[in-house]
Amino acid sequence: MTNEAESQIQTAILEYLTKRGHLAWRNNNQPTYDQRMNGGHGGYRAQSKWTPKGLPDILLIDKENYGQLVGLEVKRPKGGKVSADQLLMQKRFRLYNAEYHVVHGVEGVKQLGL
């Protein structure tokens, strides 16, 4: 598992959460490449001004915890580091009684009781 890309880990986590009956989705917080931009030369579309930095990779509504909002920031087991924006977002989530966890795979999600 240590050589898996974060996207592969995210997919495995989403499959696990869905099988468990949670409403879970990948939160796309990266600019999207569009080949049609710049006269067909391509470019990245700007993120909405309403997309704050540091949002977790996966959001879910915990069906067993009264609809609790949970954010999961996925990092590779080796080398994945949490950014300053992610740490700030973690504090904001907790301020609003939501959960925000850094996980490295399905096992980490299971340890959270999800």
Buried (B, 14 or more C-beta within 10 A) or exposed (E): EEEBEBEBBBBBBBEBBEEBEBEBEBBEBEEEEEEEEEEEEEEEEEBEEEEEEBBBBBBBBBBEEEEBBBBBBBBBBEEBEEEEEBBEBBEBBEEEEBBBBBBBBBEBBEEEEB
